[in-house]
Amino acid sequence: MKLSKSKIIGLIALLAVVGVVCGTLVWRQSQPAPAEPTEQVSITGYLGGEKIGLFDDAKFKALAAKQGIAIDYRKAGSLAMMDADRKGMDYLFPSSRAAVEYGNAKGVKAPPKRHRLGGF
């Protein structure tokens, strides 16, 4: 039985796809499982009302817990959190750059950029 040139090319392409799929599966199985956090960290902060849905979401909480973070919050308006008592608070999560600038004017300093998660 003689194979035509197009059948040979098709067979080679099929074998290549099967090889890539099998190689990917073997590679994924050989990867070590991500390390579980050794220490659970709890953080509390002020959060604008528009973000409460995210922080109350079960999937978000599960992802944070998987990373070793338990997040608690107190609701506060973006400008109000700049004037509120921040003792015991680990973060501020205002809704806008204007709120951050207002906080800067009030003496509230933003953390270094490498520690910012999206808010303050």
ChimeraX attribute file (.defattr): number of C-alpha atoms within 10 A of each C-alpha:
attribute: neighborCount
match mode: 1-to-1
recipient: residues
	/A:1	3
	/A:2	5
	/A:3	8
	/A:4	9
	/A:5	9
	/A:6	9
	/A:7	11
	/A:8	11
	/A:9	12
	/A:10	12
	/A:11	12
	/A:12	12
	/A:13	12
	/A:14	12
	/A:15	12
	/A:16	12
	/A:17	12
	/A:18	12
	/A:19	12
	/A:20	12
	/A:21	12
	/A:22	12
	/A:23	12
	/A:24	12
	/A:25	11
	/A:26	11
	/A:27	10
	/A:28	11
	/A:29	10
	/A:30	9
	/A:31	8
	/A:32	7
	/A:33	8
	/A:34	6
	/A:35	8
	/A:36	9
	/A:37	12
	/A:38	8
	/A:39	9
	/A:40	11
	/A:41	12
	/A:42	12
	/A:43	13
	/A:44	15
	/A:45	19
	/A:46	23
	/A:47	23
	/A:48	20
	/A:49	15
	/A:50	12
	/A:51	13
	/A:52	13
	/A:53	10
	/A:54	11
	/A:55	16
	/A:56	13
	/A:57	10
	/A:58	11
	/A:59	11
	/A:60	13
	/A:61	16
	/A:62	13
	/A:63	12
	/A:64	14
	/A:65	16
	/A:66	14
	/A:67	16
	/A:68	16
	/A:69	17
	/A:70	16
	/A:71	16
	/A:72	15
	/A:73	19
	/A:74	14
	/A:75	16
	/A:76	18
	/A:77	17
	/A:78	23
	/A:79	18
	/A:80	15
	/A:81	21
	/A:82	23
	/A:83	13
	/A:84	11
	/A:85	9
	/A:86	14
	/A:87	7
	/A:88	9
	/A:89	14
	/A:90	14
	/A:91	19
	/A:92	23
	/A:93	24
	/A:94	26
	/A:95	19
	/A:96	14
	/A:97	12
	/A:98	12
	/A:99	20
	/A:100	22
	/A:101	16
	/A:102	16
	/A:103	21
	/A:104	13
	/A:105	11
	/A:106	11
	/A:107	11
	/A:108	15
	/A:109	12
	/A:110	16
	/A:111	11
	/A:112	8
	/A:113	9
	/A:114	6
	/A:115	9
	/A:116	12
	/A:117	9
	/A:118	10
	/A:119	16
	/A:120	21
